[in-house]
């Protein structure tokens, strides 16, 4: 499911709009420094991975990250590492997976 949604976001142009919002938010937070863009990408990915599957989140955010990298002249590898770590960081929260919810009771 998530891979199809990611492809649809890329094909429809929605990735461009979201990438512009991520870049604007990142520049606003870090006063124009590129690390702010990565922080914004990480925050959004972490937030989404708490609400849905981390695999679907990575597939959803990949086209957006590609557009962000193109807009900011960043390496795709850097954004891929940020997405990988941010999407998987949700395992540490009590509500990210059903097993964590059962343990927390």
Secondary structure as GFF3:
##gff-version 3
##sequence-region A 1 105
A	DSSP	alpha_helix	2	12	.	.	.	ID=ss1
A	DSSP	alpha_helix	14	30	.	.	.	ID=ss2
A	DSSP	alpha_helix	34	51	.	.	.	ID=ss3
A	DSSP	alpha_helix	54	72	.	.	.	ID=ss4
A	DSSP	alpha_helix	76	88	.	.	.	ID=ss5
A	DSSP	three_ten_helix	89	92	.	.	.	ID=ss6
A	DSSP	alpha_helix	98	104	.	.	.	ID=ss7
###
